[in-house]
Amino acid sequence: MTLYYLDASAWVKRYSQERGSGWVRSLLRQQGLLFASATLGFIEVSAALTRKQKAGEIQSGGWRKHSRADWDRFLHVELSRAVVETAIQLLEHSPLRGADATHLASSVELRNHLQPATEEFVFVASDRELKQAAHTASLKVIDPEEQA
């Protein structure tokens, strides 16, 4: 089974119209796939969409209900001691923002925990520095903006 770890930069595309949105929507409609994100991801997506709604960039349109439904079916990666330690180690090689380091560490810890239970593990993000760091961490990376 394939597991897709969604960084907030990719997940938020499901609810707003931007480059890569169609690809993310299509991915999340597929059956037989597993999805995951750090607990921080749900907070980031909710914050970004709230800001977009207040700015008039998106309408309410039920994104709160749908993002909650997504979250309920995702595997959650908690901010554990292992995730923190992995994030600190990753920062030695890649100068990331704190949230990005948290997502990358969460995905690395999840991959290490689940192997070999998943056939394929894919890190989905649109942030350039984060994608580069994910490649360095030996993750398969897909940028929805490059799939559009």
Secondary structure in CASP SS format (residue, H / E / C, confidence):
PFRMAT SS
TARGET T0000
AUTHOR 0000-0000-0000
METHOD secondary structure of the structure
MODEL  1
M C 1.00
T E 1.00
L E 1.00
Y E 1.00
Y E 1.00
L E 1.00
D C 1.00
A H 1.00
S H 1.00
A H 1.00
W H 1.00
V H 1.00
K H 1.00
R H 1.00
Y C 1.00
S C 1.00
Q C 1.00
E C 1.00
R C 1.00
G C 1.00
S H 1.00
G H 1.00
W H 1.00
V H 1.00
R H 1.00
S H 1.00
L H 1.00
L H 1.00
R H 1.00
Q C 1.00
Q C 1.00
G C 1.00
L C 1.00
L E 1.00
F E 1.00
A E 1.00
S E 1.00
A E 1.00
T H 1.00
L H 1.00
G H 1.00
F H 1.00
I H 1.00
E H 1.00
V H 1.00
S H 1.00
A H 1.00
A H 1.00
L H 1.00
T H 1.00
R H 1.00
K H 1.00
Q H 1.00
K H 1.00
A C 1.00
G C 1.00
E C 1.00
I C 1.00
Q C 1.00
S C 1.00
G C 1.00
G C 1.00
W H 1.00
R H 1.00
K H 1.00
H H 1.00
S H 1.00
R H 1.00
A H 1.00
D H 1.00
W H 1.00
D H 1.00
R H 1.00
F C 1.00
L E 1.00
H E 1.00
V E 1.00
E C 1.00
L C 1.00
S C 1.00
R H 1.00
A H 1.00
V H 1.00
V H 1.00
E H 1.00
T H 1.00
A H 1.00
I H 1.00
Q H 1.00
L H 1.00
L H 1.00
E C 1.00
H C 1.00
S C 1.00
P C 1.00
L C 1.00
R C 1.00
G H 1.00
A H 1.00
D H 1.00
A H 1.00
T H 1.00
H H 1.00
L H 1.00
A H 1.00
S H 1.00
S H 1.00
V H 1.00
E H 1.00
L H 1.00
R H 1.00
N H 1.00
H H 1.00
L H 1.00
Q C 1.00
P C 1.00
A C 1.00
T C 1.00
E C 1.00
E E 1.00
F E 1.00
V E 1.00
F E 1.00
V E 1.00
A C 1.00
S C 1.00
D C 1.00
R H 1.00
E H 1.00
L H 1.00
K H 1.00
Q H 1.00
A H 1.00
A H 1.00
H H 1.00
T H 1.00
A C 1.00
S C 1.00
L C 1.00
K E 1.00
V E 1.00
I E 1.00
D C 1.00
P H 1.00
E H 1.00
E H 1.00
Q H 1.00
A C 1.00
END
